[in-house]
Every structure is written in structure tokens, then in C-alpha cells.
């Protein structure tokens, strides 16, 4: 089991070329987090954009993930800089920012996620992220800069057009195409949305990309297409399993 500050952050693992497996969890579901740790997952994707969650729920789930040795990436809602600050203070290792349409919006995502000089996040060491004040300000600033991941979600036609500029924005670490919102933006055409996803991945120009899947076969395809991070949608996978069992006689 890892310590609260794992010796190898996700950011450095990505730089080393590791493939990272994550589990998407919608609050409340701490048991799924513990199960992910037991099964060797690399991180938790905690979704606070969709679903029901208050800040105590989020903090409890981050704590559960830390206990399981898993870093947590938090998907916030659009424009939720205050929530980004709080979840990073609570120990999240990165922020997933939805509906990034331009390089300027990508820069805003970086600023809300990082301390100066890269960003303008408020500084504190007396938080879980600062090991409750046991980390010196200088060490905390250095550790945070080395660990914090900024993941830009592209899920609009404008974002697809600007994918190259978004991916090259300083401080953006990973590109993630949101398939459902992108399909909705493209007249609910899943085929067009998947073509657009591949277009975004090609435009990422070496920046790691993340995929979301519901099955092992989809995961294998995502790895083959070049994904660096693949997230299993736990809710969808569980629903499929329940449907399979319901169809038995």
C-alpha cells in the first residue's frame, strides 16, 4: 500500500510511458474505490460534475482512495475554480476540466489548478495535501508542481477545431474527449463523435490522451489506438452485468 504521497506521481508515470488504468466512480461509492485498489487499478476518476455529491462526500472518497493507495482525479463542473481549490487541498492529484473549447480556457484550467508562478491557486500547507502542515512551504510547492495533473476535456465542436492549441497549452498534461457530450454537440451522432475523437487524438501531438470505456474489449481497442490512460465507467459496467443476469432463466 502506498503512503499518502506516493513516491511516483501519475504525472511522472505518464512521462515514463506507463499505461494507467482508472475507475470512474460517481459519489457515493467508497466500496468501489476499495475494490479498485484491491484489483490493481492505478487511479480513481471521481465525477462531481454529474451525480450527487457535496464537499464532505468528495473529501471522504479522496480519503478512501488514499487509504487504498490510489491517487484521485476529480472531474469538476464547468467554471468551478473554488471546487478545484478545495479538492486539491483535500488531496486530489489532479483536476479534469469539462468543456474546454479554446487555448484560453485551457490556460484558465491550468491557473486554477496550480500555485504561482504557473497558476493562481490559493496556497496552504495545513491541508491533507500538505500533510496537515508537516510539509514545509517550499517542499509542498515543489511536490504539488510535480504531481498535479491538469486534464482538459474536449466535448464541443469548437474544442475539436482547437484541439491542437489546447493540447499545446503550457500546463495541460492530458487530453480527454467526452464522448457523450461530443455526440450531443454533433446531433447525437455517435459515429461522427468517434471520428472527432480520433481527430482530437491526432491533433494532441504527443500529449497523453485518456479514454473512457465500459468493457475490456473497448479498453484493448483504446490502448491499440494510443491511449495513455483508460478509465472504466463502473456504473455502465455494473449495469451491463445486471442486465446480463436479468436475462438469464
N, C-alpha and C positions, 0 to 999 in steps of 0.2 A: 504494500500500500504506500502511496506517495505521501510526502509531507504536504502541508497546506500550500507551500510554494514548491511545486515540482521542480527537480533540477533541470528539466528540459522543457521549456515552454512550447506550445503548439507552433508559435511563430518560427522558432529555430528548427523544429521538426519539419516544417514545410520547406524551409530553406535547404534542409538536408535531402529533400526529395521523398520524405516519408508519405505514404498514403494513410490518411486518417479517417477512421470510421466514427460517426457520431449517431446519437439517438435524439430525435426531435420529441420533446416532451411538452405537453400543454398542462399547465397547472390546474388542479393539484394532482400529482402523481409521483410522490417521493419513492414509492416502491420500485417503479420503473427505473429510476436513477440507480438504485442499489443493484438491480438486476443487470443493468448495463455495465456497471463496474465488475460484477462477477463474471460477465461474459467477455470481458476483454475489450470493450469499446474504448475509444481514445478521448472522447469529449461528449458533453451534453449540449444540445441546442435547446435552450429554454425559450418557448414562444410566449411573449407577453403582448404581442400585437393582437393576436386572436385568442379567444378564450377568456376565462375568468381568472383574474389574479390581482391581489393587492400587494403592497410592498413587503408585508410580512411573509406572505406566501413565497414571493420571489426569494427573499433572504433565506427562508427555511430550505428551499430547494437548492440554492447555492451551497448552503452548509452541508446538506445531504450529499451533494456531488463531491465536495471537498473531502468528506469522510470516506467516500468510495474511491478516492484517488483520481477523480475526473475533473478536468477544467470545464468551465461553463461558458458558453457563448450565449448572449441574450439578444433575442430579436425584440427591439423596442418598436413603438409606434412612430409614425411619421412626425418629425419635429419634436420629439420628446428628449431634449437635451438634459432636462432636470432628472429624468429617469435614468438616462445613461450615466450621469454622475453617481447616482445612488447605487446602481447595481455594480458599477466598477468599484466603488468603495466597499460594497458587500463582498467582494472577492471574485467577481466575474473576470474572465481572462480576455473577453472581447465583446464587441458590440456588432450586431447585424442591423444595418440601417435600411429600411424599406424605401422603395420608390425613389431611388437616386436616378435623376434624369440628366444631369449635367455635371461637368467637372467642378463647377462652383458648388453644387450640392454635395459632391464627394468631398470637397475641401471642408465644408461645414461639418460633415460627419467625422472627419479627422480631428477637427478642432474640438468638438465636444468630447472626444474620447481620450485626448492626450493632455498632459501637463505642458506648460510653456517649456521650451520655445515652439514646439511643434503645434501645440493647441492652447486652449484657454480653460481647460477643466480645472475646477477649484481643487486646491492642494490640501491634503490631510494625511497624517500618519496614524491617527488614533482610531483607525477603522480595521475591519477584518483584512482588507488588502494590505494595510501597513502593519499587520500582525499585532494590532492593538497597542501601537506605539512602541513596539520593541524594535522596529526598523528605523534607522536614522533617516532624516530627511533626504540626505544625498543618496543613500542606498535605495530608499523607496523610489525616488525619482528615476534612478538608473534601472532598477528592476522593472518598474512599470513601463518604461520606454521599450525595454527588451521583450516584454511579454504581451503587451496589449495589441490585440488584433482588431483591425477595422475591416469589416466585410460589407461591401456595397452591393445592395440588391438592385438588379435591373429588372423591371417588370412593367415597363411602359414603352411604347413605340419610340418616344423621344430618347429614352435611355439606350435602346438598341442602336439608334443612329449615333449616339455619343459614346458608345461602349469603349472605343479606343482611348478617348480622352479621359474617361472615368477611370479606366484601368491604370493609366499612367499618372494619375494624380498622386503626388507625394503623400505617403502615409496610408494609402489604400493598400491592404495586404491581400485581399481575396475578392473575387467577383462571384456573385451568386445570382443566377437567373431564377426569379419567382415564376414557376410555370403557370399557376392558376391565374394570377393577376395579369400576366402577359397574354394568356389566351383570351381573357375577358377584354383586354385592350385591343385584341385583334379579332373582334367579332366572335369570340368564343370558338375560335378555330384552333384546336389542339395541334394539328399538323403544322400550321403556319407558325404557331408559337414554338414548336420544337425546331423548326428551321431557323427561327430567330435566335433561339438559344445557341445553336451551333455557330451562327454568325457572331454572336457576342463572344463565345469562347475563342473563336479565331481572332477576334479583334483584341482579346486580352493580352496578346503578345508576350506570353511567358508568365504573366501574373497567374498565380494559382486560381483554379475555379472550383466551386462547390456545386454538387448536385444533390437533389432530394429524390428518394426512391421509396417504393413500398415493398419490393421483393428482391430476393437475391439475384435473380436474372437481370433485373434493372440495374442493380449495383454493378454487376460484372460488365454490363454494357457501358455504364458511366466511366468505370476505370479504363476500359478499352478506348473510350473517346477522349481520355486525357484528364479526367477529374483528379484533383489532388485531395479533395475531401468529399465523402459521400455520407449523407445523412439518411437514416431510416426513419420514415414517418411512422412512429409507433402506433398512433391512433388508426391509421389506414391499415397497417399490417394486422393489428388485433381485430379490426372489423372484418377483414378478409377471412381470418381464421374462424371467427364466429359464424360467418356466412357459410363456410365450408362445413362446419359441424352441423349447422341448422339444416343443411341439405342432405344429411345422412339419414338413413332409416334403419 
